[in-house]
Amino acid sequence: MRGRLTTSVLITLAFVMTVLVVAGWGAFGAMSRMMALPTAPSAETGALPEPAPQAVSAVERPVALVLASSAGTEITDLVAPAAVLAASGAFEVRIVAPSRIAVPLTGGIDLLPDIALNDPLLRQRRVALVVVPLFLDASNPDILAGLRALAGAGAHVLSVCEGARTVAAAGLFEGLPATTHFFALDSLAKKHPGVAWRSGARFITGERVSSSAGVTAALDATLAVVAQLAGTAAARRAVNSLGLIEHGQGVESPELDFAEIGVLLLGAGFGGRPAQVGVVVPAGVDELQLAALLDLHPRSFRAVPRTLSLAPGWLVSRHGLRLRARGVLGEAAGLDELVVAAGDDDGAALAAARGLANRDGLPLEDLAQVVPGRSFDHVLDGIARRVDVTTARVAAEMVEWPWRAAREVPPGIERPRAWPWSATLRALGWGSAGALLAAWVLTRGRHLAGVRRHG
């Protein structure tokens, strides 16, 4: 009796461990793809393009800086505040890094900073605001020193998402309330106990230092800081220009439960080959559309975005960011679908993309009519249609976006799949294979033991 019980337990363990190992390996690969960044380049070849020209203003505007690191920077953390600040018309917005070399952004696109931290502009002009996104080298000594100097000179500091790691390391949160991505709250509270870390707040504004929760909370936090520093009219200009939804503090902090974690593991381990999504980046590309595409697809664990442009080299986005796609549209291969982001020459980009789609039989989507402020909803709706609603909901929670489909069925889905059943069946198949193998090994072992005893 005891032997049969032991055998049953071992076979069950083999089933569970097979599923967990395969799912864990898939999740590790998906996480690696999500944060995959090329080695930071030591130098750029050829002459670097000049910073994009700023909008003409009758009066000299204060400077707003968005920090970046060539070790890698989170895309939405950087481009969302930059777009809001530029659209407000109240600031001269500059991207600044320790040195003026290419900055790889998560999702697979490069950004060229406007200036370096030692640029004379930072001593000659009044810097009103410094935005600190998530860097992969959160304690970069050059960035910490530059941030302390700018804050000491009177600049307001806004940390976005896990940019709170850098602001806390610089000592600027000490004794103050602050928030960050819900994943990072516990670890930051242990590392920086002198900070009054708050969960559940979408953003916290202060006299000298402010902070936002995860990723897309940057939009609401930046609007609040713009209103504080430049007035509500400036914040309203940004809202109208970008078509933003003003959430304020009216967004609950997400909490991933075991079922949702199970969805991620099932999708990563048993969802099949991730879809290769070609993201066509035209000149004048809308930054919020780009951020939604490059941030959400990897977080679904079921797709890998690949940025493509009409020609190699740098292009300028809608609000003056210099960006460089990782590939050229005419040379792309191995794609499963194409998406053309809105931009100044999206007509040319769409025509070229249509030629590739016709050649390779690919589905093609044009985002020209998608309002920038609705971009995250639009991409999440697409993930729900292609994968399932639960996977899209988890991706929305990871970027702390209040997806409308958490409350209603996305358009075009008559019977939304609430659970990834195909991946579940594959997991059961793998687990059964592991259990059968364990049963065979146990049976074979007992047989050999019996032969030796009677031999």
C-alpha positions in Angstrom: 0.0 0.0 0.0 2.8 2.4 1.0 4.6 1.6 -2.2 1.6 2.4 -4.4 1.1 5.7 -2.5 4.8 6.6 -3.0 4.5 5.8 -6.7 1.3 7.9 -7.1 3.0 10.9 -5.3 6.1 10.6 -7.5 4.1 10.4 -10.7 2.0 13.4 -9.7 5.2 15.3 -8.8 6.6 14.4 -12.2 3.5 15.8 -13.9 3.6 19.1 -11.9 7.4 19.5 -12.3 7.3 19.0 -16.0 4.7 21.7 -16.4 6.5 24.1 -14.1 9.9 23.6 -15.8 8.6 24.1 -19.3 6.5 27.1 -18.2 9.3 28.6 -16.2 11.7 28.2 -19.2 9.2 29.8 -21.5 8.6 32.6 -19.0 12.4 33.2 -18.7 12.7 33.4 -22.5 9.7 35.8 -22.6 11.1 38.1 -19.9 14.5 38.1 -21.7 12.8 39.1 -24.9 10.8 41.8 -23.1 13.9 43.4 -21.7 16.3 42.5 -24.5 18.6 45.4 -25.3 21.7 45.5 -27.5 25.0 46.3 -25.9 25.3 50.0 -25.4 27.4 51.4 -28.3 30.7 52.9 -27.4 30.4 55.5 -30.2 28.4 56.4 -33.2 29.9 56.2 -36.7 29.6 59.3 -38.8 28.2 62.7 -37.9 25.4 62.7 -35.4 22.2 64.6 -36.4 21.5 67.8 -34.6 18.7 67.9 -32.0 15.3 68.4 -33.6 14.3 72.0 -33.7 12.0 73.2 -31.0 8.6 74.9 -31.6 9.0 78.7 -31.9 7.9 80.7 -28.8 7.6 84.4 -28.3 9.1 84.1 -24.8 12.0 81.9 -23.6 10.4 78.8 -22.1 11.9 76.9 -19.1 13.7 73.7 -20.0 12.3 70.2 -19.1 14.7 67.3 -19.2 13.9 63.7 -19.7 16.9 61.5 -18.6 18.0 58.5 -20.5 20.7 55.9 -20.2 22.7 54.0 -22.9 22.5 50.9 -20.7 18.8 50.8 -21.7 15.6 52.8 -20.8 12.0 51.8 -20.5 10.2 53.2 -23.6 6.8 54.4 -22.2 8.6 55.8 -19.1 10.5 58.1 -21.4 8.4 58.9 -24.4 5.0 59.4 -22.6 6.3 62.3 -20.4 8.2 63.8 -23.3 5.1 63.8 -25.5 3.0 65.4 -22.7 5.6 68.1 -22.0 6.0 68.9 -25.6 2.3 69.0 -26.3 1.7 71.4 -23.4 3.8 74.0 -25.2 5.1 75.3 -21.8 8.6 73.8 -21.9 11.6 73.3 -24.2 11.9 69.6 -23.9 15.3 67.9 -24.1 16.4 64.3 -23.8 19.6 64.2 -21.8 22.1 61.3 -21.1 25.6 61.0 -19.7 26.9 61.1 -23.3 25.3 61.6 -26.6 25.2 58.1 -28.0 22.4 55.8 -28.9 20.0 54.8 -26.1 18.3 51.4 -26.6 14.7 51.5 -25.5 12.7 48.4 -24.4 10.7 47.0 -27.3 13.5 47.4 -29.8 14.1 50.9 -31.0 17.0 53.4 -30.4 16.9 57.0 -29.3 19.5 59.7 -29.7 19.7 62.1 -26.8 19.6 65.8 -27.6 22.4 66.7 -25.2 24.8 65.3 -22.7 24.8 66.0 -19.0 27.8 68.2 -19.3 26.2 70.4 -22.0 26.5 74.2 -21.4 22.7 74.6 -21.9 22.2 73.1 -18.5 24.2 75.9 -16.9 22.9 78.7 -19.1 19.2 78.1 -18.9 16.7 77.5 -16.1 15.8 73.8 -15.8 12.4 73.6 -14.4 11.8 69.9 -14.5 13.7 66.6 -14.7 11.9 63.4 -15.5 13.5 60.1 -14.4 12.3 56.9 -16.1 13.4 53.4 -15.4 17.1 52.7 -16.4 18.7 49.3 -16.4 21.6 50.9 -14.5 19.5 52.6 -11.9 22.5 53.6 -9.8 24.6 55.0 -12.7 27.0 57.4 -10.9 27.1 60.0 -13.7 23.3 60.1 -13.7 23.1 60.3 -9.9 25.6 63.1 -9.8 23.8 65.0 -12.6 20.4 64.5 -11.0 21.6 65.8 -7.6 23.1 68.9 -9.2 20.0 69.7 -11.2 17.8 69.2 -8.1 20.1 71.3 -6.1 19.8 74.1 -8.7 16.1 74.2 -8.2 14.7 71.7 -10.8 11.5 69.8 -9.9 12.2 66.0 -10.1 9.5 63.6 -11.3 10.3 59.9 -11.0 8.3 57.6 -13.4 7.6 54.0 -12.5 10.9 52.3 -11.3 12.8 55.5 -12.0 12.1 55.8 -8.3 15.1 53.5 -7.8 17.4 56.3 -9.2 15.7 59.1 -7.4 15.8 57.2 -4.1 19.5 56.3 -4.7 20.2 60.0 -5.2 18.7 60.7 -1.7 15.9 63.0 -3.1 13.0 61.0 -1.6 14.4 60.8 1.9 11.7 61.7 4.5 9.1 62.2 1.7 6.1 60.2 0.4 6.7 58.4 -2.9 5.3 55.7 -5.1 6.5 53.4 -7.9 5.4 50.4 -9.9 3.5 48.0 -7.7 6.0 45.2 -8.3 8.8 47.3 -6.9 7.2 48.8 -3.8 8.3 46.0 -1.4 11.9 45.9 -2.5 12.3 49.7 -2.5 10.8 49.9 1.0 13.4 47.5 2.3 16.3 49.3 0.5 15.2 52.8 1.3 13.3 52.7 4.7 13.6 56.5 5.1 11.1 57.0 2.3 7.3 56.9 3.0 6.4 54.5 0.2 2.7 54.5 -0.7 0.8 51.8 -2.5 -2.5 52.6 -4.3 -1.5 56.1 -5.4 -1.3 56.7 -9.2 1.0 59.6 -8.5 2.2 61.8 -5.7 3.1 65.5 -6.3 5.3 67.5 -4.0 6.9 70.9 -3.8 10.2 69.7 -5.2 9.9 66.0 -5.9 7.0 64.0 -7.4 6.6 60.3 -8.4 4.3 58.1 -10.5 3.2 54.5 -10.2 4.0 52.1 -13.0 4.6 52.9 -16.7 1.4 54.5 -18.1 0.8 56.4 -14.8 3.5 58.6 -16.2 0.8 60.3 -18.3 -1.3 61.4 -15.4 1.7 62.3 -13.2 3.2 64.4 -16.0 -0.1 66.2 -16.5 -0.3 66.9 -12.8 3.2 68.3 -12.7 2.6 70.4 -15.8 -0.5 71.9 -14.1 1.6 72.6 -11.0 4.5 74.2 -12.8 2.9 75.9 -15.8 -0.8 76.1 -15.0 -3.9 74.1 -15.9 -4.2 75.7 -19.4 -0.9 74.1 -20.3 -2.1 70.7 -19.1 -5.3 71.1 -21.0 -3.4 71.8 -24.2 -1.6 68.5 -23.8 -4.8 66.6 -23.1 -6.5 68.1 -26.2 -3.5 67.6 -28.4 -3.0 63.9 -27.5 -6.6 62.9 -26.9 -5.7 61.8 -23.4 -8.1 60.4 -20.9 -7.5 62.1 -17.5 -7.6 59.4 -14.9 -6.3 61.5 -12.0 -6.1 59.3 -8.9 -9.2 57.3 -10.0 -7.3 54.1 -10.9 -7.0 51.2 -8.6 -3.5 49.7 -8.2 -3.4 46.3 -9.8 -2.7 43.1 -8.0 -1.8 40.0 -10.1 -3.5 36.9 -8.6 -2.4 33.3 -9.0 -4.8 32.8 -11.9 -3.3 35.7 -13.8 0.2 34.5 -13.1 -0.9 31.1 -14.4 -2.1 32.7 -17.6 1.4 34.3 -18.1 3.2 31.0 -17.5 0.8 29.0 -19.7 1.2 31.5 -22.5 5.0 31.7 -22.2 5.5 28.0 -21.9 2.8 26.5 -24.0 1.4 29.2 -26.2 3.5 28.3 -29.2 6.0 30.5 -31.1 5.5 34.2 -30.3 4.1 36.1 -33.2 6.6 38.3 -35.0 4.9 41.7 -35.3 6.5 44.2 -37.7 6.0 47.7 -36.4 6.5 50.2 -39.2 7.9 53.5 -37.9 7.4 56.5 -40.2 8.9 59.9 -39.8 6.8 62.0 -37.4 5.6 58.8 -35.7 3.2 59.2 -32.8 5.2 58.4 -29.6 2.2 57.0 -27.7 1.2 54.6 -30.4 4.8 53.5 -30.6 5.0 53.0 -26.8 1.8 51.0 -26.7 3.0 48.7 -29.5 6.5 48.1 -28.1 5.5 47.8 -24.5 2.3 45.7 -24.6 3.2 43.0 -27.1 6.2 41.7 -25.2 4.2 41.8 -21.9 1.6 39.5 -23.4 4.5 36.9 -23.7 2.9 36.0 -27.0 4.4 38.5 -29.5 7.8 40.0 -30.3 7.7 43.5 -32.0 10.3 44.3 -34.7 10.7 48.0 -35.6 11.1 48.8 -39.3 11.6 52.0 -41.1 11.5 52.9 -44.8 15.3 53.6 -44.9 18.1 53.1 -42.4 19.1 56.0 -40.1 17.5 58.4 -37.7 14.1 59.9 -38.0 12.2 62.6 -36.0 9.0 61.7 -34.1 5.9 63.9 -33.8 7.3 65.7 -30.8 10.9 65.9 -31.8 12.5 62.6 -30.6 15.3 61.2 -32.8 14.6 57.5 -33.2 16.1 54.7 -35.2 14.3 51.4 -36.1 16.3 48.2 -35.9 15.4 47.1 -39.4 14.4 48.2 -42.9 10.9 47.4 -44.2 12.1 46.3 -47.6 14.5 43.7 -46.1 12.1 42.3 -43.5 11.5 38.5 -43.4 9.9 36.0 -41.0 7.0 38.3 -40.0 3.6 37.2 -39.0 1.8 40.5 -39.2 2.5 44.2 -39.9 1.3 47.4 -38.1 1.9 50.9 -39.5 2.0 53.6 -36.8 0.6 57.0 -37.5 3.1 59.6 -38.7 3.8 62.5 -41.1 4.6 60.1 -44.0 2.5 57.2 -43.0 1.0 57.2 -46.5 4.4 56.2 -47.9 5.0 53.8 -45.1 1.6 52.2 -45.6 2.2 51.8 -49.3 5.5 50.0 -48.7 4.0 47.9 -46.0 1.1 46.9 -48.2 3.6 45.7 -50.8 5.3 43.5 -48.3 2.0 42.3 -46.8 0.8 41.3 -50.3 4.1 39.6 -51.1 4.2 37.5 -47.9 0.4 37.1 -47.3 0.6 39.1 -44.0 -2.3 40.8 -42.2 -1.8 44.6 -42.2 -3.1 47.2 -39.8 -3.0 51.0 -40.2 -3.2 53.1 -37.0 -3.6 56.4 -38.8 -7.1 56.9 -37.3 -6.3 55.8 -33.8 -6.3 58.7 -31.3 -2.9 58.8 -29.5 -4.5 58.8 -26.0 -6.4 55.6 -26.9 -3.4 53.7 -28.2 -3.0 51.4 -25.2 -6.7 50.4 -25.3 -6.4 49.8 -29.1 -3.4 47.5 -28.8 -4.9 45.6 -25.8 -8.1 45.1 -27.8 -6.0 43.5 -30.5 -4.2 41.2 -28.0 -7.6 40.1 -26.6 -8.8 39.2 -30.2 -5.6 37.4 -31.1 -4.8 35.6 -27.9 -7.5 36.0 -25.1 -9.0 38.6 -22.8 -7.2 37.4 -19.7 -3.7 37.7 -21.3 -4.6 41.2 -22.5 -5.9 42.1 -19.0 -2.6 40.9 -17.4 -0.6 43.0 -19.9 -2.7 46.0 -19.0 -2.1 45.5 -15.3 1.7 45.2 -15.9 1.7 48.7 -17.4 -0.9 49.9 -14.9 -3.3 50.9 -17.6 -7.1 51.0 -16.8 -8.1 49.0 -19.8 -11.8 49.5 -20.7 -12.2 45.8 -21.5 -11.6 45.0 -17.9 -15.2 46.1 -17.6 -16.6 45.5 -21.1 -16.0 43.2 -24.0 -13.7 44.7 -26.7 -15.3 45.5 -30.0 -15.2 42.7 -32.6 -15.1 39.9 -30.0 -18.5 38.1 -29.8 -17.3 35.4 -27.5 -14.1 36.5 -25.8 -11.8 33.7 -24.6 -11.4 34.3 -20.9 -8.7 31.6 -20.5 -6.0 30.3 -22.8 -7.4 26.8 -23.3 -5.2 25.7 -26.1 -2.1 26.5 -24.0 -3.7 24.7 -21.1 -4.2 21.5 -23.2 -0.6 21.7 -24.3 0.4 22.0 -20.7 -1.7 18.9 -19.8 0.0 17.1 -22.7 3.5 17.9 -21.4 2.6 17.0 -17.9 1.1 13.7 -18.9 4.3 12.9 -20.9 6.4 13.7 -17.8 4.1 11.5 -15.6 4.3 8.6 -18.1 8.0 8.9 -18.3 8.2 8.8 -14.5 5.8 5.8 -14.3 8.0 3.9 -16.9 11.2 4.7 -14.9 9.6 3.6 -11.6 8.2 0.4 -13.2 11.6 -0.4 -14.9 13.4 0.3 -11.7 11.2 -2.1 -9.7 11.6 -4.8 -12.5 15.4 -4.5 -12.4 15.4 -4.6 -8.6 13.3 -7.8 -8.7 15.7 -9.4 -11.3 18.7 -8.7 -9.1 17.0 -10.1 -6.0 16.1 -13.4 -7.7 19.2 -13.6 -9.8 
